Amino acid sequence: MKKIFLENLGLKIVSVLLAIVLWIFVTSRGQAEMSIDVPLEFANIPQGLEMVNHNVKMVTLTIKAQEGLIKNLQPSSVRVSVDLSKAKKGEGLYYVQRDNVKIPHGFVVTSIEPSAVKVITAETVTKMVRVVPVVAGEPAEGYHIKSIEVDPQTVIIEGVRSETARIGTLKTEPVDIAGVNETVTQDAKLDLEGRNVRSKTNVVSVRIVIGGPKK
């Protein structure tokens, strides 16, 4: 048996090497490589913490796949997220690894740049603020606004201290009363645009009492 194995050993080794080279050639044939920029997402921020800042918004992925797959790749099908479940208050460095990349089957991620992101977190602060209803337009001719009521009158907001400290009131989106001649009750969203805070109450009820012609 040993003699059979050793017989023409050199030729057998060469055959094995040729088979390996051929396999590599066949599997790599038609392969293409490209780089894409993907927005960086953050997941699992611990309760009680807020992300204040981070120094990386986009990462560049170098990926490899068959030419046909590369050509048909939709950027929206690629996502990169960093797990912040172990984040603590203050500044931390978090690595972007291949496990953080969600990409369709058949693609191989060969590099990620940058490979780390600096994140600053702070404690979540809550605050109660007053709701200010906003009215647009004028009632029908001869009618007037007698009173404006909002329910609830206050809401609780949460966010980082620097943001919540600047907010004393929250306005509603405008309630249009142009041309009306009777009391209006309408749900209105809170206007949080441009405010880096959240509120569990996003909609309030606004009641605008319309009076008859002025005497």
C-alpha positions in Angstrom: 0.0 0.0 0.0 2.8 2.4 0.9 4.6 1.5 -2.3 1.5 2.4 -4.3 1.2 5.7 -2.5 4.8 6.7 -3.1 4.8 5.6 -6.7 4.9 8.6 -9.0 4.7 10.9 -5.9 6.1 13.9 -7.7 3.5 13.6 -10.5 0.7 13.3 -7.9 1.8 16.4 -6.1 2.0 18.3 -9.3 -1.5 17.1 -10.2 -2.9 18.3 -6.8 -1.3 21.7 -7.2 -2.6 22.1 -10.7 -6.1 21.2 -9.4 -5.8 23.8 -6.7 -4.7 26.5 -9.2 -7.5 25.5 -11.6 -10.1 25.8 -8.8 -8.8 29.2 -7.8 -8.9 30.3 -11.4 -12.4 29.1 -12.0 -13.9 30.5 -8.7 -12.2 33.9 -9.2 -13.1 34.2 -12.9 -15.7 36.9 -13.4 -15.1 38.4 -9.9 -15.2 42.2 -9.6 -14.5 44.6 -6.8 -16.0 47.9 -6.0 -16.2 50.5 -3.2 -19.4 52.0 -1.9 -20.2 54.7 0.7 -22.8 53.6 3.3 -24.4 55.7 6.1 -23.4 54.6 9.5 -26.2 53.6 11.8 -26.2 53.2 15.6 -28.2 50.5 17.4 -29.1 49.5 21.0 -28.3 52.8 22.8 -28.8 52.0 26.5 -31.8 53.5 28.2 -30.9 56.6 30.1 -28.2 57.6 27.6 -28.3 60.0 24.6 -25.9 60.1 21.7 -24.5 63.6 21.6 -22.0 63.4 18.8 -20.0 61.0 16.6 -17.1 61.7 14.2 -18.1 59.3 11.4 -21.3 59.6 9.3 -20.3 57.4 6.3 -18.1 54.3 5.9 -16.5 53.1 2.7 -16.9 49.4 2.1 -14.7 47.5 -0.4 -16.7 44.5 -1.6 -16.1 41.6 -4.0 -18.5 39.4 -5.9 -19.4 38.1 -9.3 -19.7 40.8 -11.9 -23.4 40.2 -12.4 -24.0 40.7 -8.7 -21.9 43.8 -8.5 -23.7 45.4 -11.3 -27.1 44.8 -9.8 -26.3 45.8 -6.2 -28.7 48.3 -4.7 -27.0 50.6 -2.2 -30.1 50.6 -0.1 -29.6 46.8 0.5 -26.4 47.4 2.3 -26.5 48.6 5.9 -23.7 49.2 8.5 -24.6 49.6 12.2 -22.6 49.9 15.4 -23.9 48.2 18.5 -23.8 50.7 21.4 -25.4 48.3 24.0 -22.3 48.5 26.2 -21.9 52.3 25.9 -21.2 54.3 29.0 -21.6 58.0 29.6 -18.8 60.0 28.0 -16.6 59.4 25.0 -15.9 55.9 23.6 -14.3 54.3 20.6 -16.3 51.6 18.8 -15.0 49.4 16.0 -16.8 48.8 12.8 -16.4 45.1 12.0 -17.6 42.8 9.2 -20.3 41.5 11.5 -21.7 45.0 11.6 -22.4 44.9 7.8 -25.6 43.5 6.4 -25.2 42.8 2.7 -26.9 40.4 0.3 -25.7 36.8 -0.1 -22.8 36.4 -2.5 -20.8 39.5 -1.5 -17.6 39.5 0.5 -16.5 42.6 2.4 -12.8 43.0 2.0 -12.2 46.3 3.9 -14.0 48.9 5.9 -12.8 52.5 6.2 -12.7 54.0 8.7 -12.7 51.0 11.0 -13.7 52.8 14.2 -15.9 55.6 15.3 -15.7 57.9 18.3 -19.1 58.4 20.0 -20.0 60.8 22.8 -23.0 60.0 25.0 -24.7 61.9 27.9 -27.4 61.2 30.4 -31.0 61.5 29.4 -32.8 64.5 31.1 -36.6 64.9 31.3 -38.5 68.2 31.6 -42.1 69.4 31.7 -42.9 72.2 29.2 -46.0 74.2 28.4 -47.9 73.6 25.1 -48.7 76.7 23.0 -51.5 76.2 20.4 -50.9 78.0 17.1 -53.9 79.3 15.1 -53.8 80.2 11.5 -56.4 82.4 9.6 -59.3 84.4 10.8 -62.9 83.3 11.5 -65.8 84.2 9.2 -66.6 87.9 8.9 -68.4 89.1 12.1 -67.1 86.2 14.2 -64.2 86.2 16.6 -62.1 83.9 18.8 -63.5 83.8 22.4 -60.9 81.3 23.8 -58.3 78.7 22.9 -57.9 75.6 25.0 -55.3 72.8 24.6 -55.3 69.3 26.2 -52.9 68.4 27.7 -51.5 71.8 28.7 -48.1 70.4 29.4 -46.0 67.6 28.1 -42.7 65.9 29.2 -39.8 66.1 26.8 -36.5 64.1 27.1 -33.1 64.6 25.6 -29.6 65.8 26.5 -29.4 68.5 29.2 -28.1 71.1 26.8 -31.1 70.7 24.5 -33.9 70.4 27.1 -32.6 73.4 29.0 -33.2 75.6 25.9 -36.9 74.7 25.6 -39.5 76.2 27.8 -42.6 75.7 25.5 -43.6 73.6 22.6 -45.8 75.0 19.8 -48.4 72.9 17.9 -48.7 72.8 14.2 -51.1 75.5 13.0 -54.8 74.9 13.3 -56.5 76.6 10.4 -59.8 78.5 11.3 -60.0 80.6 8.1 -63.7 81.3 7.4 -65.2 79.2 10.3 -68.2 80.4 12.2 -68.4 77.8 14.9 -66.2 76.2 17.6 -63.4 74.0 16.3 -61.9 71.0 18.1 -58.9 69.4 16.3 -55.9 67.2 17.0 -52.6 68.9 16.3 -49.1 67.5 16.3 -46.4 69.1 18.4 -43.8 71.0 16.3 -40.5 69.3 17.2 -38.8 70.2 14.0 -35.2 71.3 14.6 -35.5 70.2 18.3 -33.2 67.4 19.3 -35.7 66.1 21.9 -38.5 63.6 22.1 -41.9 63.6 23.6 -44.1 60.6 24.4 -47.1 62.9 23.7 -46.9 63.9 20.0 -50.5 64.9 19.4 -52.6 67.3 21.5 -56.3 68.4 21.3 -56.9 72.1 20.5 -60.3 73.6 21.0 -61.0 77.1 19.6 -64.2 78.6 20.8 -65.7 80.9 18.2 -68.0 83.7 19.3 -70.8 85.4 17.3 -70.7 88.7 15.6 -69.2 91.4 17.8 -71.6 93.9 19.2 
